[in-house]
């Protein structure tokens, strides 16, 4: 929203179905880690800036981002699976 890009336009620009970004925003699906990086690139933001917020949430996001920087891809995939399970 801050970039003034509609969910529909972003979905199409990224080469996905019309509802792709809407499903992510609504919490019905999660992008792969690779897709997340494409989304960050599309929005011209770093992954840490993507999660940046105000106050404690921002600090927690920065701490999490710092912890995962050097994790191997297989561990990142496991972490993403865990996040999905926690959210459901």
C-alpha positions in Angstrom: 0.0 0.0 0.0 2.8 2.4 0.9 4.2 1.9 -2.6 0.9 2.6 -4.3 0.8 -0.8 -6.0 -2.4 -2.8 -6.2 -2.4 -6.5 -5.2 -3.6 -7.3 -8.7 -0.8 -5.4 -10.5 1.8 -6.9 -8.2 0.5 -10.4 -8.7 0.6 -10.0 -12.4 4.0 -8.3 -12.5 5.5 -11.2 -10.5 4.0 -13.7 -13.0 1.3 -15.2 -10.7 -2.5 -15.5 -10.7 -4.5 -12.4 -10.0 -5.2 -13.3 -6.4 -1.6 -14.4 -5.5 -0.7 -11.3 -3.4 -4.2 -11.0 -2.0 -3.9 -14.6 -0.6 -0.5 -13.7 1.0 -1.8 -10.5 2.5 -4.9 -12.2 3.8 -2.8 -14.9 5.5 -4.2 -17.7 3.4 -0.9 -18.6 1.8 2.8 -17.8 2.3 5.4 -17.2 -0.4 8.4 -19.4 -0.7 11.6 -17.9 0.6 12.7 -17.3 -3.0 9.4 -15.6 -3.8 9.7 -13.5 -0.7 13.0 -12.2 -2.0 11.4 -11.5 -5.4 8.6 -9.5 -3.6 11.2 -7.5 -1.6 13.1 -6.8 -4.9 9.8 -5.8 -6.6 9.0 -3.4 -3.7 12.6 -2.2 -3.6 13.0 -2.9 0.1 15.4 -5.1 2.0 14.0 -8.2 3.8 14.7 -6.6 7.2 13.0 -3.3 6.1 10.0 -5.3 4.9 9.4 -6.5 8.5 10.4 -3.3 10.2 7.6 -1.7 12.3 7.4 0.5 15.3 8.7 -0.1 18.8 9.2 -3.6 20.1 8.0 -5.3 17.0 10.7 -3.6 15.0 13.4 -4.7 17.5 12.1 -8.3 17.5 12.1 -8.4 13.7 15.6 -7.0 13.6 16.8 -9.6 16.1 15.2 -12.5 14.1 16.6 -11.2 10.9 20.1 -11.0 12.4 19.8 -14.6 13.7 18.8 -16.1 10.4 21.4 -14.3 8.2 23.9 -17.2 8.2 21.5 -20.1 8.4 21.7 -22.7 5.6 18.8 -22.9 3.2 17.6 -26.2 4.5 17.3 -24.7 8.0 15.5 -21.7 6.7 13.0 -23.9 5.0 12.4 -25.7 8.4 12.0 -22.4 10.1 9.5 -21.2 7.5 7.5 -24.5 8.0 7.5 -23.8 11.8 6.2 -20.3 11.3 3.4 -21.7 9.1 2.5 -24.2 11.8 2.5 -21.5 14.5 0.2 -19.2 12.5 -2.4 -21.9 11.9 
